[in-house]
Structure formats: C-alpha cells, structure tokens
Amino acid sequence: MVRQRRLFLIAVNLLVLCLPALPVARYLFRGGWSFTGTLLFVLFVLLIAPVVYGFTIALTGWCLLWRGASTARMDLATSVKGTSTVLPATAIVMPIYNEDVGRVFQGLRVMYESLQRAGGGEAFDFFILSDTSDTNKWIAEERAWFELCKQVGGFNRIFYRKRRVTMHNKSGNVADFCRRWGARYRYMIVVDADSIMTGGALVGLANLMEANPRAGIIQTGPRFVLGTSLFQRVNQFAQRVGGPAFMTGANFWQQGSASYWGHNAIIRLEPFMKHCAMPDLPDTGPLGRHVLSHDTVEAAFMRQAGYQVWVAPNLEGSYEEAPPHLLASLQRDRRWCHGNLQHVWFLLAPGLKRASRFNILMGILAYVSSPLWLLFLLLGPFWFGHGEAPRFLFVGVMCLLLAPKALGATLILRDPEKRQASGGGAKIIGSVVVETVFSMILAPILMLFHTRFVFSSLTGGRVRWGGQNRSGEDGPSWGELFAVHLPQAVFAIAWGGLVYRYSPAMLPWLLPIVCGPVLAIPFSRLTGSTALGQRARERGWFLTPEETNPPLELQQVETPFAVPVVPLFESPEYAPQRGLLQVALDPYINAIHVSLLQQHPTVNIRTRNYVMTLAEQLLVDGPFALGPREMRVLLWDADAIQLIHDRLWSSPLTHLHEWWQTAFREYNESLAIAVRREISVF
Amino acid sequence: MRLNGQSAERPGLEKAGESVIAAEHFVPATGSETEWNAAYYRLEDYLRALRVVNKMHQSGIIWRCLEAAAEKHAMDSTQSPTTLAMREARALLEQWFANISPRNESGMAGGLMSFIANDAPEKWPAYFLADEIPADFQNAMAAGRVLVRPDLKVSSMVPQPIEYIPTTAAILPPNLRTRMAEAITLIGLTTLAFSKSVLDLFRR
C-alpha cells in the first residue's frame, strides 16, 4: 500500500515536473545541443524538483482534506488494543539554554495543570534540562523551579537538572537525561522552551504510542501561536493556511517514514537509547565534529532500527512560537543550515532507509538550493536574453509556489467555523494576498542569506550555539539592520544594474527578486514591529483560530510567572551579580541551590583547596576580583557556596569587602521595610 | 514530643515572656555591649531572612542564642559574639530540622527547602524552633520532603558504529576505484567546460 502510494507520488511528480521542464528544454536547445544549455537545464530541473514536490504533496493533502481525511486514513492506529487504561510512565523533557525564565516556567505550569485536568498527572514527570551558561539565569531557573513546584504542588513530579559539562548541545543534553533516568520511563516527550502542549495532546501521544508498538517516534504538527510582531503573525497565518495540506499530503506518502523535528514529539525510549545516540562526524572538513541538527538523523536511526516514525497531523493542542523578527529567524537558520549540511555525511551511510535518505536530502536542499538558485538567476538573464521563456518561467514557478496557498485558503473558506475564526472570507483572501507579497519580498532575502550561510559553513565558519531570541519586544535597531542588510541591498542594486545594461528585456521579470534585498532594511524593521502586528490583529488581518478563540492553555501562558522577590535582587545596581547575591545572602535560595548541586564526592584535595581559596577571595576582595569562569566554579561547588553563606552571616561586617558590606546592609534593610509594610496594615 | 498541647498553643508569647526575663538577666561576662548589640541585630536579620517575622518569637530565639554564645565567649573570646551567636543559631536550626524531619538526608539545606515548600513560616509562625510542634506541621514536614531528582537508573547510550563513507570491500563494488576516478575526471571536465561556456557567455 505504502509502496503504491510512493510510486503514484513519483509518477505525479514526474508528470508535473514535465510541465515547466519541457518548454524550458525546447527553448534552451532551440539552436541545437549546447553544453551551457544542458547545464542550465540540469540546474533548472534540480531547482524546480523540490518546488514540484511541495506542490504535489500540498495538492495530495488538499484532495484528502477536501474529502474529509481522518487519522484512521493515515494508518496510525488511534485506539489502544486491550482494556488497559493505565498510562505508561512518561517523561516530559524540556532542554533549555539561556531562555526567558518566566516564559519557560509559565509554559511548564500551563502544561502541568492542563495534564492534571486531562487526568494524566500520575504517569508523567517533567524534567527541565538546563544547559544555561548565564549564572544569573541559572539561579533564576532554580528559584522558578521551586516556586512552580510550590504553586502547583509539583514536588517530586517536576525536576530541575543543570548539566555540569554541556557537551554536544541539545542532543547531548537529552542523551544525558536518557543515561541517568531514561530507563525509568517508557516514553519521552521532548518540548522546546517555547512549546505549549495541552494535557489532551500529551495523553493523546502516550495513547498513540501504546496503540502503535512499532512506532518509535510520533511527531505532532505544532502550530505557531502567540505572535505579537507582524513577522510572527504573518508566519502563523501562512502556516495555518498552508500547513494542514502540506502535513496531510506528506503523511499520505511518508506514512511510518516521516522525519522528526526535535520537539513536540514523543519518543520510545528503549530503542532511542539503544540506536539513536549521536555519533561524532569524521574529523575532517569544515563542518565540524558534532552534529548540530540531530532530529533528522535520530529519525533515520530509528527507522534503521526497524521502528516507524510518524507524523500525527490531526492531533490538536501542540503549539510553538515563531521567531519575532527576520534577524532572529536568520540567526536560527544559520544554525539549521550548518546542521543540515552536516547531514551530507549520512547520505551515503550504509543501512539507512531510502525514505530517510530522501528526508536528509530534502533538508540539505532546503539550503543548498539557495546558491544554486542564485547561480541560475545570475546566469539566466544573459542566456535567455529575450522572448517568451522568461515570462513562461516566471509564471510557471509562481503558479507552483502560489497554488498551495490558494488550495489551503479554500479549505478554510469552505468551513464556516474556520472561516469565521480567521476573520471572514474577505479578510482571509486579503491576508493571503498580502502574505504572498510578504513571501515574495522575503524569499530573495533568504536566498542571499542562505547562500552566505552555505559558503560560510563550507569554508569553516563557526556556528555558535546561542539562546534563541523568542521575545517580540527586542526588535532590531536601525543600526543592526543596516549592518546586516546593506551589503545585500548594494549587491541587488548592482545586479539589477548589470541586467539592465546587458539584458534589459529580462529586468521586469527579475525585478521581484531584486526588490527583496533592496527593501530588506525597511521590510525587516516594519515586520519586526509589535505595534504593527497588534494593529493588524485589531483590524482582522492574519487572524488564526488560536487568536480569535484561544484555548485555555494559550490564555494562561500569557500570564506572567510570579516569583516573590526581595526588591534588592531586582535592583539594576546588582544586576551583574544577581545570582551570586541571592545564593550568598538568602538562606532559602542558598538551600535550594545547595540541595540541587549535590556535592560531587570525588573532588580531590587540590581542587577543594583551590575552590575554598576562591571563596575566601570572593568575600575579602569582592566579586569583581573573580572572572566569570571562577564565579562558575564557585557556584558549582556546594561546600563553597555554603561556606560563603555562613561566612557572610557570621562574620563581623568589617571582615568583608565593602561591596558585601553594602549589599548585606541593603538586603536586610529591604527585608525589614517589606516586613514593616506588611505589619503596618493592621 | 508534645503535639499541639494546651500550653503550646501560643508558644511565641510563652517564649516572649521568657525572653523578657532573659533580657533582664543577660549580663555576658566578656565582650562589649556594642559587640553583643551587633550580635543581636545579626540574629534578628537572619531570622527575618528566614521569614520569622513575629517580633516576640524572634526575641525568644535571639536570647536563647545569645545566652549560649555568651557562655562560649567567656571560655574563648577570640571569636566575635556575632560569629558565636550565629553559629549557635545555625546549630539550633540544624538540630531542629534533624528532629522534625529525620528522614531528610540532605541536612539543613533539605530541611529549609521542606520548611519553605510547606509555607511553614506563614502557616506555623509560632513554632519555628519550638521544642514541640503540632501534628499537622510534623506530618507536613515528614511528607513534604523535597526530592530534587529521582533516583538514578543508569543506562548506556552509546553511538552505534557507523561508516560515513562506504569504504569497506564488503559494501563497495570491486571496481569502485575505477568508477570514482571516472566520476572525478568527468566532474573536472564538466567544470572546465562550464567555466569556458560562462566566459563565452559574457564575451558575447
């Protein structure tokens, strides 16, 4: 059945591919065979093939959804065989790295409470797996963990683990969890710092796994939500329009050979631990030794081990947030590009399934196609010169790109409930048109950036693993935008000028592509604007059902996560040492930190003496006497932190550095004022 | 241990009464008044930091610590009264947590965590460091032991051996070297021809 579906898909793809390829071939070889013509034709077919593939899966998905496809059609069993209703032990793991602490813990609270309402509380444990390098955020995470547990009664259900040695980024972080506690659980649900999954979705995933014992991974299709900037809102609208058809179509032919996107998915732990540990890459070449994008490879290993990887497109209640602006999106793309290029190593690795190789190839092409498109577009005008070919090419490619949007829109328009929830027919059509213009400006900008990223990766450019900017409030400044976009704007103007000089007939067809980078600076600024995003929302543009009728979980996640604070710890004067100050002064924060550290029993005497000397130095010479590395060493040592706390409280102030004397006095004064304020109301 | 008995209903006030007497009789043999005053303030600050804000109850604990510290100071006056008083307070706290939550293996840090996790400073303000505590407080401390992480269940997770480039004779066809040489020559010639064509294109 799956084989037939795939053969059918290949046939349809080839058929659709012929539509633009044959006329182009006729034009290119009008004067007989030529070598450059052949190369341009090969390049064209290579570039148009993924576009055709996108079109055919969107069309397949649209046909299925139009006829009312259900999960049952997707061959993923939806009910557990037998009568057992006991949910299996499942860990919900959230790897975090320098994230917005309030958002992370509010998200966890929402998921925890939703899970209690869904009746899955007893089977699920939560793990916050921190690799945070910012010491202030680290202490804030510990406090937030404790406060969350206290507020929701989640002690012994919600756990916080900070990794001492942050090897191999996210995949290493998850693997560390698996090695320590993986054997306690049958399944693991991986969520990102900006993920929200409802209790129903979490329980649903565990049930789907129980019902499908051959499934190794089931991936949900997380929807973009909570967008405030125009960039986020347009993206979440575009995903809402095009996403369902794409996912349904992809699922139709992929079946149990889908890919894994790294989050909002459930994983069967035993085979995952046995077969999916990430190997290092060969120690040659510019791409580095450690795999950055682990998810696609993990899915390939799971398939190789004989387990299936599914997408559950119909499972409701899985959400994530889109990057707030173009620069944040590019920052993420830089990492993904490098990660996907590293997958080249796995393309030929023996033993992988063909479908996995295809998924890997599509991931690589997502970025490599940019320099190829650029090459094609740079050479094309001079080769095509004039005539019907450019017009035909432009119209043909645009049809293939725009048809999925139009098809997706019809699915919303025909459903009265969805239509109303998306702002009504006129607003939906208008939003699709504006979103198309948005995509037309964005696509060439991305093409130039991705080209740069590909060359940077291939020439040994380093990729830093940074925390993601998920907040819409910190839009980029004009200065940043000029620094990032100006070289490409200049390049695009020069490109346009050259085409005008040597092949003026081509310029009208190339203008939409050249205009993108030229407009990049104002485009980036305007789309990153939260005010514009809100104004568009108020006027009914780019509305999604999650905005017009948000589920309880999405309403709750917007409430700020409250942690009681001593005012001194919020003072900007002490901001650089906020974390240290809290663990050193506050007995409870100190106790939480010391308890979470759990002193390593095998520390040798030399290390011990070094750490204790650092602790003495901190107290006598003040925090500025130590560098960030030394500060981290101290904060990692339970005995040292205990000693600092004891010495601060038991020494006469004159024995301490002036900075500590002031901080100590101000801490106690701020507490005394707070207590007096409380008492004075009676 | 007496549990919520008649005389322990308002232990804060009871201790406060004791503290007045203690204040009258607190005449340390060594140390200056300024030093003992500083020790008093330090203890007061520390108790406030522990959210023990009932003044009368605070005083009772402070006098207990000061009296014990004064005895130690009389024997060894090299340590400041502040240091000795705080040491007494910490020892008292450690002992108290050991008594009220004996299952807690992580010492005073674990005790403090359970204490604040149960909102004890707000729910049972008068029983902080009290010799006897009510049953509900006792039960909450016993049940509310904070498990910072579950017990380890260590597993192995090591990468499976992988050949990135199929180079072994078993996988590759025997004439692969020849094929690879052919492919490299072809790619080289193609690149050369392409470069020439591109140059021609611009010369046109």
Interface residues (C-beta under 8 A of the other chain):
Chain A: S34 F35 T36 L39 D125 F146 C149 K150 F155 N156 F159 Y160 R161 A175 C178 R179 R180 W181 G182 A183 R184 M273 K274 H275 A277 M278 P279 D280 L281 P282 F301 W345 F346 L348 A349 P350 L379 F382 W383 L585 D586 P587 Y588 N590 A591 I592 V594 S595 L596 Q598 Q642 D646 W649 S650 S651 P652 Y667 N668 L671 A672 V675 E678 I679
Chain B: A38 R42 D45 Y46 R48 A49 L50 R51 V53 S80 T82 T83 M86 R87 R90 S106 M108 A109 G110 G111 L112 M113 I116 A117 D119 G144 V146 L147 V148 R149 P150 L152 K153 V154 S155 S156 M157 V158 P159 Q160 I162 E163 Y164 I165 P166 I171 T190 A193 F194 S197 V198 D200 L201 F202 R204
